[in-house]
Amino acid sequence: MSSYVAEKFKGSNGCDLLRTQNLKEAALVKTWMEVESQQFSPAISPIFYQLYIEPMRGGSPNQAIIDENSEKLGKVLDVYEKKLSSSKYLAGDFYSLADLHHLPYIYYLMKTPSAKLINERPHVKAWWEDISSRPAFTKVVPGLTLGEK
C-alpha cells in the first residue's frame, strides 16, 4: 500500500521515494524495504507491544521478551550501522520509502529506555535524527500519541 501511495503521488511534490527512474536505486530501496519487513519489524514489534500495547491492556511488560528481542534488534541495527557508515540513508545517499518505513516504531522506541539501541550506534543515531526531523514527519508527530494519557 505504501508503495502505491508513493508511486501515485510522486509527481505532485517531485519526491520519488521508490527511485523508479533508476533501476539500481529502485532495487536498493526494495532490498532495504525487505530488510525492514523481514528483520527489523519482527525484532522491534514485540518490544513495542510489550512497552505500549500490553500496559494499555492492563498488563505489565514482559522484560524477558523485551530483552530477547532487544538482542535481535541490536544485531539488525549493527547491520544498519555498517551500511550507514558508507551512505546517508539505507538505500544510498537519498531518502526513500525504505527509510520512511522505520519512522513509527523508532519514534516510539526513542521514548523508552530501549532508545539506547539507537543512541549507542552513532551512524544509526545520525540517520534517525535526520529522518525524524524531516518536515513531513514533524507534521505527523503531534498525532503520535499512543500510550499517552
N, C-alpha and C positions, 0 to 999 in steps of 0.2 A: 504494500500500500504506500509506504513512504517513497519508494522508487517511482511509483505512478505520479504522486503529487510533485516530486522533484522534477520529473520529466515534463509534466503538464504545465508547470508554472515557471520553468527556467527562462522562458522568453520574456516574461513580464518584468523581471528585475535583472536579467543578464547573468544570473548566477547559475552555473551548470554544476550542481552538486554531484552529478554522476559522471562528469567528464566525457560525455558521449562523442565529442569531436576528436578525441584522441584514444585510439584503441588500447594502447599500453596503459594510459592513465585510468581508463574505464575498467580495465582488468584489475588494476591495483585497488581501485575503490571496491569492486566486487569481492576481491580477496579479503580485504580488511572488514567488509561488512559480514563476511562469513566467519572471520575470527571473532568478531563481536558476538554474533549469534550462537556460535558453537563452543567458544571457550570463555569469553568474558561474561556474558549473561548467565550461563549456568553456574559460574562461580559467585557472582555478585548477587544474584536474585535470592538465594537462601539467606544471605546476610541481611539484605533489605527486608525480607519477610520477617525475620526474627526481630529486627530493630524497629520496624514500623507497623507491620500488619498484626503480628502476634499481640503486642500491647493494645492495639485497637480492639482486638477480640477478647480482651480481658485477661490474657495470659502474660507470662513473663518470657523474655528472650531466653533461648537455649544457648548458653555460651559454648557448649561443645560443637554445635552446628556452626556458630559464628567462627570459632577457631578453625575448624576443619576447612571451611570454605574460604576463610581468610588466607590460609596457606595455599589453596588452589588459585585464588585471585592473585596472590603475590607472585606466583610463577608466571601467570599470564602477563602481569604488569612488568615483570622482568623482561619479557619479550618486547613489550611496548617500549620500555626504557632503552633497549638496544636499538630498536627501529627509530625512535625519536631522537637518538643521538646523531642520526645522519639525515634527518628530514624534519621539517617543522610540524608536519601533520602525518597521520598514519599512512596515507597512500602516496605521499610526496610533499612537495612544498606548496600545496594548495589545500584549502579547506574543502571537505567533501561530505557526502552523506555518511561515510564511514565514521567520521569524527562526530557528526551531529547525533548519531545513534547512541553515543555514550553519555550524553548530557544528563538525562533524567536520573539514572542510577547514581552517577558520580555526584551530582548535586546533593542528593540525599545522604550519600556516604560521607560527604565532607562535613556534615552536621553532627557527626558521631566520632567517637574515639578511633574508629576504623579509618578515619581520614589519613592516619599515618601511612596507610598502604600507598596513598598517592604522594603525600608530602615527603616520604623518605626516598623517593626516586626523582632526582632533580629534573630530568627531561620530561617525565610524565607530569610532574607538577607544573612545569612551564607550559606544557601543552594544555593542561586543564585550565590554567589561568588565562590562556589565550582564548580557548574555545568558549569558556564560560563568561568572558567579558564582551563577546560579540553583541552588537546592538539587538539583533533579533532575539537572542536568548535572554538578555537583560529585560526585555519587554515581557517575557513569559514568566520570569521568576516570581513576580508578585502572586501569580496564580498557583504556584507550587507550595501548597500549604498542608500537605499530608502530614499527619502526626501533630500538627499544631492545635492548641486548644484555644 
